[in-house]
């Protein structure tokens, strides 16, 4: 978030709120396995295996750290919007 990269789709107006959410997600109090599980259990998208494959592929195909960050943020935003109408 500090790099001020453009956010995916409709996420830009929520930049400050998303910055807080990302901070919570990346807190050292969080279990990384549970964070990944949360990311790939989007009730508005495919099944967990499909979402994990899609995210892994996007990260592997990213040619820069910015592209990888965009892929991760898109997954994060879609998952957050699935559980919180504020982001829709």
C-alpha positions in Angstrom: 0.0 0.0 0.0 2.9 2.3 0.7 4.0 2.2 -2.9 0.7 3.9 -4.0 0.2 1.4 -6.8 -3.2 1.6 -8.5 -5.8 -0.6 -6.8 -7.9 -3.1 -8.8 -11.3 -2.2 -10.2 -13.6 -0.3 -7.7 -11.1 -0.5 -4.8 -9.4 2.8 -5.2 -12.0 4.9 -3.2 -11.4 2.5 -0.3 -7.6 2.9 -0.3 -7.3 4.1 3.4 -9.7 1.5 4.6 -7.9 -1.2 2.7 -4.6 -0.1 4.1 -6.0 -0.8 7.6 -7.4 -4.1 6.5 -4.1 -5.2 5.0 -2.3 -4.2 8.2 -4.6 -6.4 10.2 -4.2 -9.3 7.8 -0.4 -9.0 7.9 -0.2 -8.6 11.7 2.3 -11.0 13.3 -0.6 -12.1 15.5 -2.2 -13.7 12.4 -1.5 -17.3 11.5 -0.2 -17.2 7.9 -2.0 -20.5 7.1 -5.3 -19.1 8.3 -4.7 -15.9 6.2 -4.2 -18.0 3.0 -7.2 -20.1 3.8 -9.3 -17.0 4.3 -8.1 -15.6 1.0 -9.0 -18.7 -1.0 -12.4 -19.4 0.6 -14.3 -16.7 -1.2 -18.1 -17.4 -1.2 -18.5 -15.3 -4.3 -16.0 -17.1 -6.4 -14.9 -20.7 -7.2 -13.9 -23.4 -4.9 -10.8 -23.2 -2.7 -8.6 -25.3 -4.9 -9.5 -23.2 -8.0 -8.9 -20.0 -6.1 -5.5 -21.2 -4.8 -4.4 -22.2 -8.3 -5.5 -18.9 -9.8 -3.6 -16.9 -7.1 -0.5 -19.0 -7.4 -0.5 -18.8 -11.2 -0.9 -15.0 -11.1 1.9 -14.6 -8.6 4.2 -16.9 -10.6 3.4 -15.1 -13.9 4.1 -11.7 -12.4 7.2 -10.2 -13.9 7.6 -7.5 -11.3 6.9 -7.1 -7.6 4.3 -4.5 -8.6 2.4 -7.0 -10.7 2.5 -9.6 -7.9 1.2 -7.0 -5.5 -1.6 -6.2 -7.9 -2.6 -9.8 -8.2 -2.5 -10.3 -4.4 -4.5 -7.1 -3.8 -7.1 -8.1 -6.4 -7.6 -11.4 -4.6 -7.7 -9.6 -1.2 -10.2 -7.0 -2.3 -12.6 -9.6 -3.9 -12.5 -11.7 -0.8 -13.1 -8.7 1.5 -16.0 -7.5 -0.6 -17.5 -11.0 -0.5 -17.9 -10.7 3.3 -18.3 -6.9 3.7 -20.9 -5.0 1.7 -19.1 -1.8 2.4 -16.6 -2.7 -0.2 -19.1 -3.5 -2.9 
